[in-house]
Amino acid sequence: MSGLNSHKRVSAFAKRAQNKTKPKPRPVEARQVVAVIAEAEDTQIDIDFDPVTRSNTIRDSEIESGQDSIETNATENAPLLPTIQPLRKAVLPIQLTPFQLRPVAYRIVTKKHGLNMKTSGLETLARFMGRRYGMDWRSSKGERFLDEISRTWKLQDRGLFLDGDQLEIVIREVIDMEDGNSAKATDNGSEMDLDDDHFGNQEFAIRVNSATRHDIDWKNYFKVVDAYSQPYYKFNATRKLFELTQKRSGPASLLSPAQSRVDLFMTRYSIALAGIQRQETFQAPTFLGRLVGTGKRDLTSQSITMIKNMLGREGKAFILFGLLSKGPNGNYWLQDSSGSVELNIDSHAIPAQGSYYGPGSLCICDGVYSSEKFIVTTIGTPTCEPRRDSRAAYGYLDFLGIHSPENIKKNASGPVRIDRGLERKLIEEEKLNLTKHRMYILGCDIYLDKLETFNALRKLFSRIQAETQMDSTCPVCIFMTGSFVSTPFQPNRSSSIYKDQMDALASLLQEFPALLSNSEQNVQFIFIPGDNDPWESTFSSGSSETLPIKPLPKIFTNRLRRVAPGAIFSSNPTRIAYMTQEIMLVRDNLGARLRRNQLIFPEVERRKNDAYFNEADAKGRGTDANDEDEDLDELMDEMEKEERHRNGDDIDELENILYDTTIDEKTERLMDRKSREQRMQEKDVRDHLIRPPQEHSLVEPEVAEARKIVKTILDQGTISPFPLSTRPVNWEYDFTLSLTPVPTAIIMADSTSPPFKVTYQGCQVINPGLFIRDRQVHWVEYTPSSRTYLAKSLYI
């Protein structure tokens, strides 16, 4: 019996059963239903739940009774059988050659999607499609499969050429995706489509509809990622996207390849330039916009000019973007990917307020090119791109490798992307079921060589343990940032002392069993080293160490690891992935380093001095109230004297010279003063790219300083916007310092800046300050579900 006749007979029996009156329900034998499916599919099938009968032939009466029973039970909504998932019909495989597949692949893969096939990729496709589709490889099913392969390849940014090894991975992903969609469609329905074709396995199977919803376990989405285990996504400046790259095998070393040194600042520049070009201000106007415009210059649209393109364009105004550095002649230079130019910032340069400028900073300069120098009129920093925009621009890459651990193993050669559906579920779980979670961020410089530190820790842990028992809160982790000794570590006697202090901390933690054996999970004690901790401080003696700093050595923390199984000794900086959030923790005195290396603009200093003297003149109300009038009167008197001398008065030649010199000096001084005042009062003298915002007099100095630090760091896109001579960086691990995309929150432990909490472009930056100050212990309590930070303190 052919498959087509079988369908007609089954449909006729179904109509006949519907016309009859509803009979009394009677049980159905499973082998009858399976026989109907097998007869319709014109193939054999194994009946897993009936090992006695294995036949694929059945009489017409049995078909009729079986179909009648199925319709009856479907009407009663009480199925006696589990849902059966029919799979793809068996096909006779053929040996398809690449020569035969080439025209079809060229039409779909190349002409439609703009991709190119390598020989290995074409052979892989021909071998797979020949086995899977047989003689039907030219049908619409084969074309749909090629189209889906091409779409997946482009979505994963695997390049323009399809090779065999990468293509096998994509084929497996497409098959898995189609299998998942087929199973979901079958499980959600109560009817079976006997002609449904699937991308499943070649063997038939019967699947029971027993799928249940698995609750999300937050522990699988909480991970501490140190700098030396973070996946390496290298930025491709040509394609303007990140590509997953394999790091060097073996332990991390300071002797990085020379190419890493070359790419360090160029990568920072390329990432920032790509972000600038995505901003609306630097988008070129469309053709329609030019047509409907009024003919005036579009002041909202700007463009970045490469330095090499200024050659031969003397006296023209340009907007440049590049790296600010100090040249061998002591002057400042601007560098980009095409060249460098010397800057003239002494005459007219006005910086945008709210940021620090110094060597190693990425700057946008507006000015005029003249005499092989660029005369800067305004200077600013690139604006930080919000996290949601950066993630969307780069295709929701999983930079930490936490949301898709299985995909990382299966697709290690390509980028891994975050499942947006899973992310929405995690956010929902975070807001509904994880409201009791807390994170505690202790202040920096927890000196274990001082007795008051242990007293402070004992009171703090007692407070946290009491809150856990009273409010049923769940402390997820406790951040402890160094330095853990007040003097730099030295390889002599201080090694044993350092180990004794860590052992004393382990003994202290034993007094709080509720923190060591939480009901859900052991509390994660996360230790971040500082400048005085081993081993880097052995060579730096407490000065600037090479970033990223390695975790504390195990030789000093063995007992602490045994007492607190949840203790994690991570690098500096380190990142914490919690559900959908990314928290970055760094211990560095960034505020003091920015203030020491900031650039002083002479024009700003002149304006400050003029404003100071003008204010003093306004307050004088006495002999200094009318300085300008007095100067003018004095000038008039001297001019009259000069006229009398010229008419024949007895004054020698030397006095005439002195009078002329005095008149010239005072005239020049008055004219210079008048011109400065006119420049200060004039508005919109030149079309600046960046207009300096007005300082608000009500902002406290500590708040203004905190905002300045946060804006500088986030706009620069790295936590170390300094030259390597100021802040050494391991060339090969500079990507761990990047702030693209911007994290959800940054814990910036800085002992040289006041404690603050500043939100900029959706990123919360928190500085808990010193651990002990003013005879109080200070910490910050973070609630992940509401993303709120609360600063707390306790008297010792």
C-alpha positions in Angstrom: 0.0 0.0 0.0 1.5 3.3 -1.0 1.8 6.3 1.3 -0.7 8.4 -0.8 -3.4 5.8 -0.7 -2.8 5.3 3.0 -3.5 9.0 3.6 -6.7 8.9 1.6 -8.0 5.9 3.5 -7.2 7.4 6.8 -9.0 10.6 5.9 -12.0 8.7 4.7 -12.2 6.7 7.9 -11.8 10.0 9.9 -14.8 11.6 8.1 -16.9 8.4 8.5 -16.1 8.4 12.2 -17.2 12.1 12.6 -20.6 11.4 10.9 -21.4 8.6 13.3 -22.9 9.1 16.7 -20.4 9.3 19.5 -19.9 5.7 20.7 -18.9 4.7 24.2 -15.2 5.2 24.8 -13.2 2.0 24.7 -9.4 1.5 25.2 -7.0 1.5 22.4 -4.1 -0.8 21.9 -0.9 1.0 21.3 0.3 -1.3 18.5 -2.7 -0.4 16.4 -1.9 3.3 16.5 1.7 2.6 15.7 0.7 0.4 12.8 -1.4 3.2 11.4 1.5 5.5 11.5 3.9 2.9 10.1 1.5 2.1 7.2 1.1 5.8 6.4 4.9 6.3 6.5 5.4 3.2 4.3 8.3 2.1 6.5 9.0 0.0 9.6 9.1 1.2 13.2 10.0 -0.3 16.5 7.4 -0.3 19.2 9.4 0.4 22.4 6.4 0.1 24.7 5.2 -3.2 23.2 8.1 -5.6 22.8 5.9 -8.6 22.0 4.3 -7.4 18.7 6.6 -6.1 16.0 4.5 -6.0 12.9 3.8 -3.3 10.3 0.8 -5.0 8.6 -2.8 -4.6 9.8 -6.3 -5.3 8.5 -8.7 -2.7 7.4 -11.1 -3.4 10.3 -8.3 -2.8 12.7 -7.5 0.5 11.1 -11.1 1.5 11.2 -11.5 0.6 14.9 -8.2 2.2 15.8 -9.0 5.4 14.0 -12.5 5.5 15.5 -11.0 5.1 19.0 -8.5 7.9 18.4 -11.2 10.3 17.3 -13.3 9.3 20.3 -10.5 9.8 22.8 -9.5 13.2 21.2 -13.1 14.3 21.6 -13.1 13.4 25.3 -9.8 15.2 25.9 -8.5 12.2 27.8 -5.7 10.6 25.7 -4.7 7.2 26.8 -1.4 7.3 24.9 1.7 9.6 25.3 2.4 12.1 22.6 4.3 10.6 19.7 6.8 12.6 17.7 7.1 11.4 14.2 10.5 11.9 12.6 11.8 12.2 9.1 11.4 9.5 6.6 14.4 7.3 5.8 16.0 8.3 2.5 18.4 6.5 0.3 21.8 8.2 0.5 23.7 9.1 -2.6 27.3 10.2 -3.3 26.9 13.8 -4.2 29.9 15.4 -5.8 31.1 19.0 -5.2 30.8 19.6 -9.0 27.1 18.8 -8.9 26.4 21.0 -5.8 28.4 24.0 -7.0 25.7 25.7 -9.1 23.1 25.5 -6.4 25.5 26.6 -3.7 26.7 29.5 -5.8 23.1 30.7 -6.4 22.2 30.6 -2.7 25.4 31.0 -0.7 27.2 33.5 -3.0 24.6 35.4 -4.9 22.1 35.7 -2.1 24.2 36.0 1.0 27.5 37.3 -0.4 29.6 34.4 1.0 32.3 32.4 -0.8 32.8 28.6 -0.7 36.2 27.0 -0.2 36.9 23.6 -1.6 36.8 22.0 1.8 33.5 23.7 2.6 31.9 22.5 -0.7 33.0 19.0 -0.1 31.6 19.0 3.4 28.2 20.3 2.2 28.1 17.8 -0.7 28.9 14.9 1.6 26.3 15.9 4.1 23.5 16.7 1.7 24.0 13.5 -0.2 23.5 11.5 2.9 20.7 13.5 4.3 18.5 14.3 1.3 19.5 11.7 -1.3 17.9 12.3 -4.7 15.9 15.2 -3.2 19.0 17.4 -2.7 17.7 19.8 -5.4 14.3 20.2 -3.8 13.1 23.2 -1.7 14.2 21.3 1.4 17.9 21.4 0.3 17.7 25.0 -0.7 16.1 26.0 2.7 18.9 24.1 4.4 21.6 26.0 2.4 19.8 29.3 3.2 19.8 28.5 6.9 23.4 27.6 6.9 24.3 30.9 5.3 22.2 32.9 7.7 23.8 31.2 10.7 27.2 31.7 9.3 26.7 35.5 8.9 25.0 35.8 12.2 28.0 34.3 14.0 30.4 36.6 12.0 32.6 33.7 10.9 34.0 35.6 7.9 33.4 35.6 4.1 34.8 32.1 3.3 33.1 28.9 4.3 35.7 26.2 5.2 35.1 22.6 6.1 36.0 22.6 9.8 33.9 25.7 10.6 31.0 24.5 8.4 30.7 21.2 10.3 30.1 23.2 13.5 27.5 25.3 11.9 25.7 22.3 10.4 25.5 20.7 13.8 24.1 23.9 15.3 21.4 24.2 12.6 20.4 20.5 13.0 20.2 20.9 16.8 18.1 24.1 16.4 15.7 22.4 14.0 15.4 19.3 16.2 14.6 21.6 19.2 11.9 23.5 17.2 10.4 20.2 15.9 10.2 18.7 19.3 8.6 21.9 20.8 6.0 22.1 18.0 5.1 18.4 18.5 4.9 18.6 22.2 2.7 21.7 22.2 0.1 20.1 19.8 -2.3 17.2 20.2 -2.5 16.2 16.6 0.2 14.4 14.5 1.2 15.4 11.0 2.2 12.2 9.2 4.0 14.1 6.4 6.1 16.3 8.8 9.8 16.3 7.8 12.5 16.9 10.4 16.2 17.5 10.5 16.6 14.8 13.2 18.6 11.6 13.3 18.2 9.0 10.7 16.7 6.5 13.1 13.0 6.7 14.1 12.1 7.1 17.7 9.0 7.6 19.8 9.2 10.4 22.3 7.0 10.8 25.4 5.6 14.2 26.2 7.2 14.4 29.6 9.1 17.6 29.3 8.9 19.7 32.4 10.1 23.2 33.1 13.4 23.3 34.8 13.8 26.1 37.4 16.8 28.4 36.9 19.5 27.8 39.4 21.3 31.1 40.1 24.4 29.3 41.1 25.1 28.4 37.5 25.1 32.1 36.6 27.3 33.3 39.4 31.0 33.2 38.5 34.2 35.1 39.4 36.2 35.6 36.3 39.8 36.7 37.0 41.9 38.4 34.3 43.9 35.3 33.4 40.9 33.1 32.7 38.8 35.7 30.8 38.0 34.8 27.2 40.1 36.8 24.7 38.0 38.7 22.2 40.3 40.6 19.9 38.9 43.7 18.1 39.1 43.6 14.3 39.5 47.2 13.2 38.6 46.5 9.6 35.4 44.7 10.3 34.7 46.7 13.5 33.8 43.6 15.6 35.2 41.3 18.2 36.6 37.9 17.3 37.3 35.1 19.7 41.0 34.4 19.8 42.9 31.7 21.5 45.4 32.9 24.0 48.9 31.5 24.3 49.2 28.2 26.0 51.0 27.9 29.3 51.1 30.2 32.3 50.9 33.9 32.0 54.2 35.7 31.6 55.4 39.3 31.6 57.4 38.6 28.5 54.6 39.1 26.1 55.0 39.1 22.3 56.2 42.3 20.7 53.1 42.4 18.5 51.0 42.8 21.7 52.9 46.0 22.5 52.2 47.3 19.0 48.5 46.5 19.2 47.9 47.8 22.8 47.1 51.5 22.1 46.0 50.8 18.5 43.2 48.5 19.9 42.1 51.1 22.4 42.0 53.7 19.6 40.1 51.5 17.2 37.4 50.6 19.7 36.9 54.2 20.7 36.8 55.3 17.0 34.1 52.7 16.2 32.0 54.0 19.1 32.4 57.6 17.9 31.3 56.7 14.4 28.1 55.2 15.8 27.1 58.4 17.4 24.5 60.5 15.8 26.7 63.6 15.8 29.3 61.9 13.5 26.8 60.3 11.2 26.9 61.6 7.6 23.7 63.3 6.5 21.5 61.3 4.2 20.7 62.3 0.6 17.1 63.0 1.6 18.3 65.2 4.4 20.4 67.3 2.0 17.4 67.7 -0.3 15.0 68.9 2.3 17.6 71.1 4.1 17.6 74.8 4.1 20.9 75.1 2.4 22.7 76.2 5.6 25.6 74.3 7.1 24.6 71.3 9.1 26.2 72.1 12.5 25.0 68.8 14.1 26.9 66.6 11.6 30.7 66.3 12.1 33.4 64.0 10.6 36.7 62.8 11.9 39.7 63.6 9.7 42.7 61.4 9.5 46.0 63.2 10.3 47.6 62.3 7.0 44.7 63.9 5.1 45.6 67.3 6.4 48.8 67.4 4.3 48.7 70.3 1.8 45.5 71.8 3.3 47.1 74.8 5.1 44.8 77.0 7.1 41.8 74.7 7.0 39.7 73.7 10.1 39.6 70.0 11.0 38.4 67.6 13.8 41.0 65.1 14.8 40.8 62.0 17.0 43.8 60.3 18.4 46.1 59.4 21.3 47.6 62.3 23.3 51.3 61.8 24.0 54.4 63.8 24.8 57.0 64.0 22.1 60.8 64.1 22.3 60.8 67.9 22.0 58.7 68.2 25.2 55.5 69.3 23.3 52.3 67.4 23.0 51.5 65.3 19.9 48.3 63.6 18.7 48.6 60.2 17.0 46.1 58.1 15.1 46.4 55.1 12.7 47.7 57.3 9.9 50.3 59.5 11.5 51.0 62.1 14.1 50.9 65.9 14.4 52.3 68.4 16.9 49.7 70.3 18.9 49.7 73.9 19.8 47.6 74.2 23.0 49.2 77.4 24.4 47.2 80.0 22.5 43.5 79.1 22.3 43.0 75.6 23.6 39.8 75.3 25.7 39.1 71.9 27.3 35.7 70.5 27.9 35.1 70.6 31.6 34.5 67.5 33.7 37.4 65.3 32.5 41.1 64.9 33.1 43.5 65.2 30.2 47.0 63.8 30.1 49.4 61.6 28.1 47.8 58.3 27.2 44.3 59.9 26.8 42.2 59.6 23.7 41.1 63.1 22.7 38.9 64.8 20.1 40.6 68.1 18.9 39.0 70.9 16.9 41.3 73.4 15.4 43.2 74.7 12.4 46.2 73.2 10.6 49.0 75.7 10.1 52.8 75.5 9.7 52.9 71.8 10.3 51.2 72.2 13.6 47.6 71.8 14.7 46.4 74.9 16.6 43.8 73.5 19.0 40.7 75.6 19.8 38.7 73.0 21.8 39.6 69.6 23.1 37.4 66.9 24.6 37.1 63.2 25.2 35.0 60.6 23.3 31.6 60.0 25.0 31.1 56.7 26.7 28.6 54.5 24.8 25.8 53.0 27.0 26.0 49.3 27.7 22.8 48.4 25.8 24.0 50.1 22.6 27.5 48.5 22.7 26.0 45.0 23.3 23.6 45.5 20.4 26.3 46.8 18.1 28.6 43.8 18.8 25.8 41.2 18.6 25.4 40.4 22.3 28.7 38.6 22.6 29.2 36.7 25.9 32.5 38.4 26.8 32.8 36.5 30.1 31.7 33.1 28.9 29.1 32.5 31.6 25.7 32.4 29.8 26.6 29.8 27.3 29.1 27.4 28.8 28.0 24.5 26.5 28.3 26.6 23.4 31.8 27.6 24.3 32.9 24.0 24.2 31.0 23.2 21.0 31.8 26.4 19.2 35.2 27.3 20.6 36.5 28.6 17.3 33.7 31.2 16.9 32.1 33.9 19.0 29.6 33.0 21.7 26.4 35.1 21.9 24.0 35.5 24.8 20.6 34.0 24.4 18.2 36.9 24.7 15.3 34.7 25.8 17.4 33.2 28.5 18.5 36.7 29.6 14.9 37.8 30.0 14.2 34.7 32.1 17.2 35.5 34.3 16.0 39.1 34.8 12.6 37.8 35.8 14.1 35.3 38.2 16.4 38.0 39.6 13.5 40.4 40.4 11.0 37.8 41.7 12.9 35.1 43.6 16.3 36.5 44.5 15.3 39.6 46.4 17.1 38.4 49.6 20.5 38.2 48.0 23.1 40.7 49.3 26.7 41.5 48.4 29.0 43.2 50.9 31.8 45.5 49.6 34.4 46.3 52.3 36.6 49.3 52.1 40.1 49.0 50.8 43.4 48.7 52.8 42.3 46.0 55.3 45.6 46.0 57.2 45.9 42.6 58.9 49.1 43.8 60.7 47.0 46.1 62.9 45.0 45.0 65.9 42.1 47.4 65.2 41.5 45.7 61.9 40.6 42.4 63.5 38.3 44.2 66.0 36.6 45.9 63.1 36.2 42.7 61.1 34.8 40.9 64.2 32.1 43.6 64.7 31.3 43.7 61.0 30.9 39.9 60.6 28.8 39.8 63.7 26.5 42.4 62.2 26.2 40.5 58.9 25.6 37.2 60.7 22.9 38.8 62.8 21.2 40.4 59.8 21.3 37.1 58.0 19.5 35.3 60.8 17.0 38.0 61.6 16.0 39.2 58.1 16.6 35.8 56.3 18.9 37.6 53.9 21.3 35.5 51.8 24.9 37.0 51.6 26.2 35.9 48.2 29.7 37.3 48.5 31.9 39.5 50.6 34.6 41.6 48.7 37.8 42.2 50.6 40.3 44.5 48.8 43.9 44.9 49.7 46.5 45.9 50.5 46.4 43.5 53.4 49.6 44.8 55.0 50.5 48.4 55.7 54.1 48.0 54.4 55.2 46.5 51.1 55.9 42.8 51.2 59.6 41.9 51.2 61.1 38.4 50.7 62.9 38.3 54.0 61.2 37.9 57.4 57.9 39.4 56.1 56.9 36.2 54.3 56.3 34.3 57.6 54.6 37.3 59.1 52.3 37.6 56.2 51.3 34.0 56.4 50.7 34.3 60.2 48.3 37.2 59.5 46.4 35.2 57.0 46.1 32.4 59.4 44.8 34.8 62.0 42.1 35.9 59.6 41.1 32.2 59.1 40.8 31.8 62.9 38.6 34.9 63.0 36.3 33.4 60.3 35.8 30.3 62.3 33.9 32.3 64.9 31.1 32.9 62.4 29.8 29.5 61.2 26.7 31.0 59.6 28.8 32.8 57.1 30.9 29.7 56.3 28.0 27.2 55.9 25.1 29.1 54.4 21.9 27.2 53.7 22.0 27.8 49.9 25.8 28.1 49.3 28.9 29.0 51.1 29.5 32.7 51.2 32.1 33.7 48.6 34.9 35.6 50.3 36.6 37.3 47.3 40.1 38.6 48.0 41.6 41.3 45.6 45.3 42.1 46.1 46.8 45.6 46.4 50.1 47.3 45.8 51.7 46.0 49.0 50.8 42.3 48.6 53.0 39.5 47.2 54.5 38.8 44.9 54.5 41.9 42.7 55.3 44.2 45.6 58.6 42.4 46.0 60.0 44.2 43.0 57.8 47.4 43.0 58.2 48.1 46.8 54.6 49.4 46.9 54.8 51.6 43.8 52.8 51.1 40.6 52.6 47.4 39.8 52.0 45.8 36.4 48.3 45.3 35.7 46.6 42.9 35.9 48.0 41.8 39.3 48.0 38.1 40.0 46.0 36.6 42.9 47.6 36.0 46.3 49.9 33.0 46.3 48.5 29.7 47.7 51.4 29.3 50.0 50.0 32.1 52.2 46.4 31.1 52.0 46.3 27.4 52.5 44.6 27.5 56.0 42.2 30.2 54.9 41.1 28.0 52.0 40.4 25.1 54.3 38.4 27.1 56.8 36.4 29.0 54.2 35.7 26.7 51.2 34.0 29.6 49.4 37.1 31.8 49.5 38.2 33.0 46.1 41.6 34.7 45.5 41.2 36.6 42.3 43.3 39.0 40.3 43.2 42.8 40.2 41.1 43.7 38.3 38.5 41.0 38.4 34.9 40.6 37.1 31.9 39.0 38.7 29.1 37.7 36.6 25.8 37.5 38.5 22.7 36.5 36.4 22.6 39.2 33.8 24.9 41.6 35.6 28.6 42.3 35.1 30.4 43.8 38.1 34.0 44.9 37.8 36.2 45.3 40.8 39.5 47.1 40.7 41.9 48.3 43.4 43.9 51.3 42.3 44.5 54.9 43.3 43.2 56.3 40.1 42.2 59.7 41.5 45.7 60.6 42.7 47.3 59.3 39.4 44.9 61.4 37.3 45.6 64.5 39.3 49.3 64.1 39.1 49.4 63.6 35.3 46.8 66.1 34.2 47.5 68.6 31.4 47.5 72.3 32.3 46.0 74.6 29.6 47.5 78.1 29.6 44.4 79.7 28.2 42.3 78.3 31.1 44.8 79.6 33.6 44.7 83.1 32.0 41.0 83.1 32.2 41.1 82.1 35.8 43.5 84.9 36.6 41.4 87.4 34.8 38.3 86.3 36.6 40.2 86.5 39.9 41.4 90.1 39.2 38.0 91.2 37.9 36.4 89.8 41.1 38.9 91.6 43.2 38.3 94.9 41.3 34.6 94.5 41.8 35.1 94.1 45.6 37.5 97.0 46.0 35.1 99.9 45.8 38.0 102.2 46.6 41.1 103.4 44.8 41.1 100.2 42.8 37.5 100.4 41.8 38.2 102.6 38.7 41.5 101.3 37.6 40.6 101.6 33.9 39.4 105.2 34.2 42.6 106.1 36.1 44.7 104.5 33.5 42.9 106.3 30.8 43.3 109.7 32.6 46.9 109.0 33.2 47.4 108.2 29.5 45.6 111.4 28.5 47.8 113.5 30.8 51.0 111.9 29.4 49.8 112.5 25.8 49.2 116.2 26.7 52.7 116.4 28.2 54.1 114.9 25.0 52.3 117.5 23.0 53.8 120.3 25.1 57.2 118.9 24.8 57.0 118.8 21.1 55.9 122.5 21.2 59.3 123.6 22.7 59.3 122.8 26.4 62.8 122.4 28.0 63.0 118.5 28.3 66.0 116.7 27.2 66.1 113.8 24.8 66.4 111.1 27.5 63.1 112.2 29.1 61.3 112.1 25.8 62.5 108.5 25.3 61.3 107.6 28.8 57.9 109.3 28.1 57.5 107.4 24.8 58.3 104.1 26.4 55.9 104.6 29.3 53.1 105.6 26.9 53.7 102.5 24.7 53.7 100.1 27.6 50.5 101.4 29.1 48.8 101.6 25.8 49.7 98.0 25.0 48.6 96.9 28.5 45.2 98.6 28.2 44.5 97.2 24.7 45.5 93.7 25.9 43.2 94.0 28.8 40.3 95.2 26.7 40.7 92.4 24.2 40.7 89.8 26.9 37.5 91.1 28.4 35.9 91.2 25.0 36.9 87.6 24.4 35.4 86.5 27.7 32.1 88.3 27.1 31.7 87.3 23.5 29.4 84.3 22.9 29.8 81.8 20.0 33.0 83.4 18.7 33.9 80.2 16.9 31.9 77.0 16.2 33.3 74.7 18.8 32.7 71.0 18.6 32.6 70.7 22.4 31.1 73.5 24.4 32.5 73.5 28.0 29.6 73.2 30.4 29.2 75.8 33.1 30.3 74.7 36.6 27.4 74.7 39.0 28.2 76.6 42.2 26.0 74.3 44.3 28.0 71.1 43.6 30.4 70.2 46.4 34.0 69.8 45.6 34.0 66.1 46.5 31.1 65.4 44.3 32.6 67.3 41.4 35.9 65.4 41.8 34.1 62.1 41.9 32.2 62.9 38.7 35.4 64.0 37.0 37.2 60.7 37.8 34.2 58.5 36.7 33.7 60.4 33.4 37.4 60.3 32.6 37.7 56.5 33.1 34.5 55.5 31.3 35.1 57.9 28.4 38.5 56.5 27.9 37.2 52.9 27.8 39.9 51.5 30.1 40.8 51.6 33.7 44.4 52.6 32.9 44.4 55.6 30.5 48.1 56.3 31.1 51.3 55.7 29.2 53.2 52.5 30.1 55.9 54.6 31.9 53.3 55.9 34.3 51.2 52.7 34.8 52.8 49.5 33.5 50.4 47.0 31.8 51.0 43.4 30.7 50.7 43.9 26.9 49.0 40.6 26.3 46.3 41.1 28.9 45.4 44.7 28.2 42.0 43.5 27.0 41.1 42.6 30.6 41.3 46.4 31.5 38.8 47.3 28.7 35.4 48.9 29.6 33.7 48.0 26.3 30.9 47.3 26.8 30.5 49.2 30.0 29.9 46.9 33.0 26.7 47.1 35.0 28.7 48.4 38.0 32.3 49.1 38.8 33.7 48.9 42.3 36.6 51.3 42.2 38.5 50.9 45.5 40.5 54.2 45.7 42.0 55.3 49.0 43.1 58.7 47.6 39.6 59.8 46.7 36.5 60.5 48.8 33.8 57.8 49.0 31.3 58.2 46.2 28.5 56.6 44.2 28.2 58.1 40.7 26.0 56.8 37.8 27.2 57.7 34.3 25.6 56.3 31.1 23.8 53.7 33.1 27.0 52.4 34.8 27.1 52.7 38.6 30.6 53.4 39.9 31.2 53.0 43.7 34.2 53.9 45.8 33.8 52.5 49.3 36.9 54.4 50.5 39.1 53.2 53.3 38.0 50.3 55.4 38.8 52.2 58.7 38.5 55.9 58.9 37.4 58.2 61.7 37.3 55.2 64.1 34.6 53.6 62.0 34.5 50.6 59.8 32.9 51.3 56.4 31.3 49.0 53.8 28.7 49.1 51.0 25.7 46.7 50.8 24.5 45.9 47.4 21.1 44.4 46.5 21.3 42.8 43.1 17.6 42.5 42.5 17.0 46.3 42.8 20.6 47.2 41.8 20.9 49.6 44.8 23.9 50.4 46.9 23.7 51.5 50.5 26.8 52.8 52.3 27.0 51.8 56.0 29.4 52.4 58.8 29.9 51.0 62.3 31.9 52.4 65.3 34.7 50.2 66.3 
